[in-house]
Amino acid sequence: MPDGYEIYENPNSQVFLRRVQPKIISDEERATLELRIKEFSNLLDYQIDIKKEIITVYTADQDANLLSDMLHLSGRNDLTEAKTKLRLSISYSPMLRFILIDENRRIFMTQRYCFLGRIDDWIKIGNQGNLQELVENYVRHLGQESFFDLH
């Protein structure tokens, strides 16, 4: 591999060779997001992607538990194996992101993806603040109808 390049895999398992990205988001900030998603949301299947100053939370497009239950109803008995295989094949969509806007004070802004036909883009939600507060305020809405009321 050429110097200054790395292998990058996006949340939907596409693999790329790209230039090494500067590390702007700390490991602690990523860990905070992971912990809070597990604590405050009902998500089982999600991915976190970090590019430069943006942390994006992707949620599953399919419900692996529902699909495995359907397999069970069709007579399959190996549910654990089916769930594992299904989780490997689900796709993800970007839903929520935190953008570092002040590197010195570690201030972030939050955006959610808007699915209105005329928009289909990121929209700002809420105020700016530290990552922990923003995560606690917004990850609880992932996978819920209330997510679409955030603006």
Buried (B, 14 or more C-beta within 10 A) or exposed (E): EEEEEEEBEEBEEEEEEEEEEEEBBEEEBBEBBEEBBEEBBEBBBBBBBBBEBBBBBBBBEBBBBEBBBEBBEEEEEEEEEBBEBBBEEBEBEBBBBBBBEEEEEBBBBBBBBBEEEEEEEBEEBBEBBEBBBBBEBBBBBBBEEEBEEBE
